[in-house]
Amino acid sequence: MADRMVGIIGGSGLYDMDGLEVLREERIQTPFGDPSDRYLVGRLEGRPVAFLARHGRKHSVMPSELNFRANIYGFKVLGAEWILSASAVGSMKQEVKPLDILIPDQFFDRTYGRIGTFFGNGLIAHVSMADPTCRALGDILYLAGRQVGATMHKGGTYLCIEGPQFSTRAESRIYRSWGADVIGMTNVQEAKLAREAEICYATMALVTDYDVWHETEEDVSVESVVAILRQNAATARAILRAAVAKIPGERTCACAHALRDAIITSRESVPENVKRDLEPIVGKYLRA
């Protein structure tokens, strides 16, 4: 059971994984195009792990260009049952400070034009996103953060914007009034697609700045974000290593069977090419 694979998605500033014994690099071909980069497949803390740099190892893919479907599909093909994600965010709360880490349990989607589902083209499914992250996996990330001495915040709403520009001051103030805790550009589609692929997903939001709502802090800039990212990267790696060691051998959460009652299209009506393309995700249900 302990040989089941864990996926790790590294965000801005996290392009590799200390301690990962890389056994091979895999370039996965998917029906949806190419993932962001090659997957580094190996062992970390005694567990099989596949690592993917979300924006590519040279940070050459911006948020709106990310092929989320290919990235998550690749993890599914590799056999990942859990995905630990790390991403840089701005804080919308005074008490959530730069260098803090928040484990969100809710998302608010303000993106547009991004594809966040594997379904369509004759096969329809509606998975539940009431609780969009895996609670058990989020708890593991939170406890791992406390273990390594990070300042952690458990729970909260991640507001996802399109980018690549940072928010206007008016937008930031409105988002803050909505009750958002952090703001970023990447995690919503990952969470949706991981749920459809029946992969447990949780993310740690690495706070780099107060968004521009803050009156006394300098406005967010790439220079200030990168400076904080360098400090956060070592902490993030330590948390991921500690979290991987805590992941159990078996899953008991609902993520593992999220599609069981979600497919609404009659099995005999599904086009053969769609069955073939989505075999790693829906094959067990369409064969039943």
C-alpha positions as CSV (number, residue, x, y, z in Angstrom):
1,M,0.0,0.0,0.0
2,A,2.9,2.4,0.8
3,D,4.0,2.1,-2.9
4,R,1.0,4.1,-4.1
5,M,2.2,7.3,-5.9
6,V,2.1,10.9,-4.6
7,G,2.1,13.8,-7.0
8,I,3.7,17.1,-6.2
9,I,3.0,20.3,-8.2
10,G,5.6,23.0,-7.6
11,G,4.5,26.6,-8.1
12,S,6.5,29.8,-8.5
13,G,9.9,29.4,-7.1
14,L,9.6,25.7,-6.6
15,Y,11.0,24.1,-9.7
16,D,12.6,21.0,-8.2
17,M,12.3,18.9,-5.0
18,D,15.2,18.5,-2.5
19,G,15.6,14.9,-1.4
20,L,13.8,13.4,-4.4
21,E,15.7,10.5,-5.7
22,V,14.9,10.9,-9.4
23,L,14.8,7.5,-11.1
24,R,13.5,8.8,-14.5
25,E,12.0,11.7,-16.3
26,E,8.7,11.1,-18.1
27,R,7.2,13.2,-20.9
28,I,3.6,12.1,-20.9
29,Q,1.6,12.4,-24.1
30,T,-2.1,13.2,-23.4
31,P,-5.2,13.7,-25.5
32,F,-5.2,17.3,-24.4
33,G,-1.7,18.2,-25.4
34,D,1.6,18.5,-23.5
35,P,1.9,19.0,-19.7
36,S,4.0,21.9,-18.4
37,D,7.2,19.9,-18.3
38,R,8.6,16.4,-17.8
39,Y,7.6,14.7,-14.6
40,L,10.4,13.8,-12.3
41,V,9.6,10.3,-11.0
42,G,11.4,8.8,-8.1
43,R,11.2,8.3,-4.4
44,L,10.9,10.8,-1.5
45,E,10.8,9.7,2.1
46,G,10.5,6.1,0.9
47,R,7.4,6.8,-1.2
48,P,7.0,6.9,-5.0
49,V,6.6,10.5,-6.0
50,A,6.1,12.3,-9.3
51,F,7.0,16.0,-9.3
52,L,5.9,18.6,-11.9
53,A,6.9,22.2,-12.1
54,R,3.6,24.0,-12.8
55,H,5.0,26.7,-14.9
56,G,7.9,24.6,-16.3
57,R,11.3,24.4,-14.8
58,K,12.3,27.7,-16.4
59,H,9.0,29.4,-15.5
60,S,8.0,29.8,-19.1
61,V,4.2,29.1,-18.9
62,M,2.0,31.8,-17.5
63,P,-1.2,31.0,-15.6
64,S,-3.6,31.6,-18.5
65,E,-1.4,29.3,-20.7
66,L,-1.3,26.3,-18.3
67,N,-2.6,23.1,-19.7
68,F,-4.4,22.0,-16.6
69,R,-6.0,19.0,-18.2
70,A,-2.7,17.6,-19.5
71,N,-1.0,18.2,-16.1
72,I,-3.6,16.3,-14.1
73,Y,-4.1,13.6,-16.7
74,G,-0.4,13.0,-16.6
75,F,-0.5,12.4,-12.9
76,K,-3.4,10.0,-13.4
77,V,-1.5,8.0,-16.0
78,L,1.5,7.8,-13.6
79,G,-0.8,6.4,-10.9
80,A,-0.9,9.3,-8.5
81,E,-3.6,9.0,-5.9
82,W,-2.7,12.2,-4.0
83,I,-1.5,15.6,-5.3
84,L,0.2,18.1,-3.0
85,S,0.3,21.5,-4.5
86,A,2.3,24.6,-3.7
87,S,1.5,28.1,-5.0
88,A,2.4,31.7,-4.3
89,V,-0.4,34.0,-3.2
90,G,-1.2,37.4,-1.9
91,S,-2.9,37.9,1.4
92,M,-6.3,39.5,1.8
93,K,-6.3,39.4,5.6
94,Q,-4.2,41.5,8.0
95,E,-3.5,38.4,10.2
96,V,-2.2,36.3,7.2
97,K,1.3,37.8,6.8
98,P,4.0,37.4,4.2
99,L,5.9,34.2,4.8
100,D,2.9,32.6,6.4
101,I,1.3,29.5,4.8
102,L,-2.4,29.0,4.5
103,I,-4.1,25.7,3.7
104,P,-7.3,26.7,1.8
105,D,-10.4,24.6,1.9
106,Q,-12.6,26.7,-0.4
107,F,-12.1,28.4,-3.8
108,F,-13.7,31.2,-5.6
109,D,-13.2,31.2,-9.4
110,R,-12.7,34.6,-11.1
111,T,-11.0,33.2,-14.2
112,Y,-12.5,33.1,-17.7
113,G,-11.9,31.0,-20.8
114,R,-10.0,28.2,-19.0
115,I,-11.0,24.6,-19.4
116,G,-11.6,23.0,-16.0
117,T,-13.2,19.7,-17.0
118,F,-12.3,16.5,-18.8
119,F,-15.9,16.0,-19.9
120,G,-17.9,17.1,-22.9
121,N,-17.9,15.8,-26.5
122,G,-20.7,13.3,-25.7
123,L,-19.8,12.3,-22.1
124,I,-21.1,14.4,-19.2
125,A,-20.4,14.1,-15.5
126,H,-21.1,16.4,-12.6
127,V,-18.8,16.0,-9.6
128,S,-19.4,17.6,-6.3
129,M,-17.2,20.6,-5.5
130,A,-18.9,21.7,-2.3
131,D,-15.7,20.8,-0.5
132,P,-13.1,21.3,-3.3
133,T,-10.0,20.0,-1.5
134,C,-9.3,16.7,0.3
135,R,-9.8,17.4,4.0
136,A,-7.5,14.6,5.1
137,L,-4.7,15.7,2.8
138,G,-5.1,19.3,3.9
139,D,-4.8,18.2,7.5
140,I,-1.6,16.4,6.6
141,L,-0.1,19.5,5.0
142,Y,-1.1,21.7,8.0
143,L,0.4,19.3,10.5
144,A,3.6,19.0,8.4
145,G,3.9,22.8,8.4
146,R,3.5,23.0,12.1
147,Q,6.1,20.2,12.4
148,V,8.8,22.2,10.5
149,G,8.0,25.4,12.4
150,A,6.1,27.3,9.7
151,T,3.4,29.8,10.7
152,M,0.3,28.0,9.4
153,H,-3.3,28.9,8.9
154,K,-5.9,26.1,8.5
155,G,-8.8,26.7,6.2
156,G,-9.8,29.7,4.2
157,T,-10.9,30.9,0.7
158,Y,-8.5,31.1,-2.2
159,L,-9.7,33.5,-4.8
160,C,-8.4,32.6,-8.3
161,I,-8.0,35.4,-10.8
162,E,-7.1,35.2,-14.5
163,G,-3.8,37.2,-14.4
164,P,-1.1,37.5,-15.5
165,Q,-1.6,41.1,-14.2
166,F,-2.0,41.7,-10.4
167,S,-5.3,43.1,-9.2
168,T,-6.3,46.8,-9.4
169,R,-6.8,48.5,-6.1
170,A,-10.6,48.5,-6.6
171,E,-10.7,44.8,-7.4
172,S,-8.6,44.0,-4.4
173,R,-10.9,45.9,-2.0
174,I,-13.9,44.2,-3.5
175,Y,-12.4,40.7,-3.2
176,R,-11.4,41.5,0.4
177,S,-15.1,42.5,1.2
178,W,-16.2,39.1,-0.2
179,G,-14.2,37.4,2.6
180,A,-11.4,35.9,0.5
181,D,-8.3,35.0,2.5
182,V,-5.7,34.7,-0.2
183,I,-5.5,35.5,-3.9
184,G,-3.7,33.6,-6.7
185,M,-3.9,32.6,-10.3
186,T,-3.7,28.8,-10.6
187,N,-5.3,26.4,-8.2
188,V,-9.0,26.3,-9.1
189,Q,-8.7,24.3,-12.3
190,E,-6.3,21.9,-10.7
191,A,-8.7,21.1,-7.9
192,K,-11.7,20.6,-10.3
193,L,-9.7,18.3,-12.5
194,A,-8.2,16.3,-9.7
195,R,-11.7,15.7,-8.3
196,E,-12.9,14.5,-11.7
197,A,-9.8,12.2,-11.9
198,E,-10.5,10.9,-8.4
199,I,-7.2,12.2,-7.1
200,C,-7.0,13.7,-3.6
201,Y,-5.9,17.3,-3.9
202,A,-4.7,19.9,-1.3
203,T,-2.6,23.0,-1.7
204,M,-0.5,25.2,0.5
205,A,-0.7,28.8,-0.3
206,L,2.6,30.5,0.3
207,V,2.0,34.1,1.2
208,T,4.4,36.5,-0.6
209,D,2.7,39.9,0.0
210,Y,-0.4,41.8,1.1
211,D,-2.4,42.5,-2.0
212,V,-2.9,46.1,-3.0
213,W,-5.8,46.7,-0.6
214,H,-3.2,47.3,2.1
215,E,-2.6,51.0,2.7
216,T,0.7,50.8,4.5
217,E,2.6,48.1,2.6
218,E,4.3,48.6,-0.7
219,D,2.3,47.6,-3.8
220,V,2.9,44.0,-5.0
221,S,5.7,43.7,-7.5
222,V,7.6,40.8,-9.1
223,E,10.7,41.9,-7.3
224,S,9.1,41.8,-3.9
225,V,7.3,38.5,-4.6
226,V,10.5,36.8,-5.8
227,A,12.4,37.9,-2.7
228,I,9.8,36.3,-0.4
229,L,9.6,33.2,-2.7
230,R,13.2,32.5,-2.1
231,Q,12.6,32.5,1.6
232,N,9.5,30.4,1.3
233,A,11.0,27.8,-1.0
234,A,13.1,26.0,1.6
235,T,10.1,25.9,4.0
236,A,7.8,24.6,1.3
237,R,10.2,21.8,0.4
238,A,10.5,20.8,4.1
239,I,6.7,20.7,4.5
240,L,6.3,18.6,1.4
241,R,8.8,16.1,2.6
242,A,7.2,15.9,6.0
243,A,3.7,15.6,4.4
244,V,4.7,12.8,2.0
245,A,5.9,10.8,5.0
246,K,2.5,11.2,6.7
247,I,0.3,10.1,3.8
248,P,-1.4,6.8,4.7
249,G,-1.2,3.7,2.5
250,E,-4.9,3.7,1.8
251,R,-7.5,6.3,1.1
252,T,-10.8,6.4,3.0
253,C,-12.1,9.8,1.7
254,A,-14.8,10.4,-0.9
255,C,-12.2,11.7,-3.4
256,A,-11.4,8.1,-4.3
257,H,-14.9,7.5,-5.8
258,A,-15.9,11.0,-6.8
259,L,-17.2,9.8,-10.3
260,R,-19.1,6.9,-9.0
261,D,-22.5,8.6,-9.2
262,A,-21.5,11.6,-11.3
263,I,-21.7,10.3,-14.9
264,I,-25.1,11.2,-16.3
265,T,-24.6,10.0,-20.0
266,S,-25.8,6.5,-20.8
267,R,-22.8,4.2,-21.2
268,E,-23.9,3.0,-24.6
269,S,-24.1,6.6,-25.9
270,V,-20.5,7.6,-25.2
271,P,-18.4,8.0,-28.4
272,E,-15.6,5.5,-28.7
273,N,-12.9,8.1,-29.1
274,V,-14.0,9.7,-25.9
275,K,-14.0,6.4,-24.1
276,R,-10.4,5.8,-25.4
277,D,-9.2,9.3,-24.5
278,L,-10.6,9.1,-20.9
279,E,-9.9,5.5,-20.2
280,P,-7.5,6.2,-17.3
281,I,-10.2,8.4,-15.7
282,V,-13.6,6.7,-16.5
283,G,-12.7,3.3,-17.9
284,K,-13.7,1.4,-14.7
285,Y,-17.1,3.0,-14.8
286,L,-17.8,2.6,-18.5
287,R,-16.7,-1.1,-18.5
288,A,-19.1,-1.9,-15.7
